[in-house]
Amino acid sequence: MLSSFNSFTFSVIAVLASSAASTFGSSDFADASSDESFTSVSITNTSAVFDANQAKVGDEVVLSFESDEDLQTPVVFIQGESVTPSGGGTNWSATYTTMISDPEGLIPFTIDYQDLAGNAGSQVTAVTAGADVNFDKTAPTVTISSSELDPT
C-alpha cells in the first residue's frame, strides 16, 4: 500500500534573448513513496505426506508471497541460503530443499524487495497466512520392553 502519493507537474520554459518566453513542454510525475505491503506470505512443505508444516531432510519447502504492487525481483533467503525466486509482478515463490546440515526448528526466511520505481520496502521475515514450517532431522527412537516373566 502506498503511504503517500504526490503528483508534480513541471514545465520547461526558456527565456530567449528577445525576452519572449516559450514553453517547450510539460509533464506530470508521481512520487510513489514506497511502503508496499504483502497481502500474503506463506511457507509450506510440498513434500509432506501428513503435515505441510513439518519438514525432514530432502523435503521441498516453498515460500509464496503476494504484494500489493509490482516488484523488481526480490532477494530471498531460506535457512540462510540464497534462493532464486520465480514469478513476477505481484506473485512470487521460492523453493528450498532441506539438508542434513540445516539446523532444526522453525525454518527462517527473509524477503528483501523494491518496487518498480526502486523504492525499498521493509524486510519480511514472518508469515501472514498459515503457519511456519518446523524442520526435524532427528530420527525417532523406539524402546521395546516386555513385562512377561521368564517361564523357566
Buried (B, 14 or more C-beta within 10 A) or exposed (E): EBEEEEEEEEEEEEEEEEEEEEEEEEEEEEEBEBBBBBBEBBBBBEBBEEEBBBBBBEBBBBBBBBBBBEBBEBBBBBBEEEBEBEBEEBBBBBBBBBEEEBEEEEBBBBBEBBBEEEBEBEEBEEBEBBEBBBBEBEEEEEEEEEEEEEEE
